[in-house]
Amino acid sequence: MAKKIFIAATGQNIGKTTTSLSILYRAQKKYGRVGFIKPIGPKPVTVRGVDSDKDALLMAQICGKMRDIRLMSPVVLQHDTTRKVVEGEISADTLRQQILHACAEMEKKCDFLVIEGAGHAGVGSVLGLSNARIAKMLNAPVLMVTGGGLGNVVDSVNMNLALFEKEGVEVRAIMANKLIPEKRASSLQFLRRCFADQRFRVMAGFDYHPVLANPTLRRISNLLGLPVHGNKREAKRIINHIHIGAASTQRVVEVLEDSTLLIVTSSRDELLVTMANLYQIPEYHEQIVGLVIPGTCAVSRITQQILERSNIPYMRAHNSTTAELYRIITEDVSKLTAEDTEKIMLVQALAETEIDFDTLDAIF
């Protein structure tokens, strides 16, 4: 029988999927067969005619488990699934049986199985399949991933813990994630004091690494629905800074930072030409990821030719303003994809030093 661990979280964007990936990576080195399942998939995607959850697809692609994708993502929520369950068109019991069957089949294939929930403990309650209930149904002890603060973490853990306790689920550890490096030791010490009367273990997850939170050029392209022109091989580059090209050309160049995406309106010919030329210089190539060019005004013919010859990656947003694009990009939360090879390699490297897998394995 497979060893199971249910990865829960106190909320969204805590780092649950990154945690799942790091645990899978470490488990592969100890166990002969490892697997992943996301019982309820709220983020549907279709690949090769098969519907699955985005996170399940990510794990299948990284771990080479595409043949098991239907088992790894047994229930995929479409836009009308909730309504159909509430109105009785889809039986909640049918969904439960799909999850139970998929988990049982994955257990036959695995020695170590990571089960990833969807959001906080109560997500899925409208279907009668909250994360807490699924963990109980699959007889899987819980690792709860939290943020890296103190007050909000304690409040969120206790709120989520109540539902797990109601369902009779054992929470064996919480993992504080996105810790401030210089406060890592003190944050863990305070959390252990606050949870001293609890039976679960308080563990450390990843430190906060901006590169993991920052988007790639491909992510921005998908977010804005705009194709990348120029050097498409650079689409996987990670963007560390977003600048608006509103100042003089000289000033914009002076304040460039490492891996900058520059938003430059289509009427700024001199700035567009300068960026295109600088992109071909190694020193500036490291600073310039690419351009987003908004504006209804057409880019001049000669400037367009220079952009194309320079091969600088750029996206053209004819119907958007600089302010709109900056807001959309800066408010976005970057999610890991299989194409983000740099990020995946970093997660795996950090898992070696920042995740105490041996202790975690012993607890579960």
Order of alpha helices (4+ residues) and beta strands (2+ residues): beta-alpha-beta-beta-beta-beta-alpha-alpha-beta-alpha-alpha-beta-alpha-beta-alpha-beta-alpha-beta-alpha-alpha-beta-alpha-beta-alpha-alpha-beta-alpha-beta-alpha-alpha-alpha
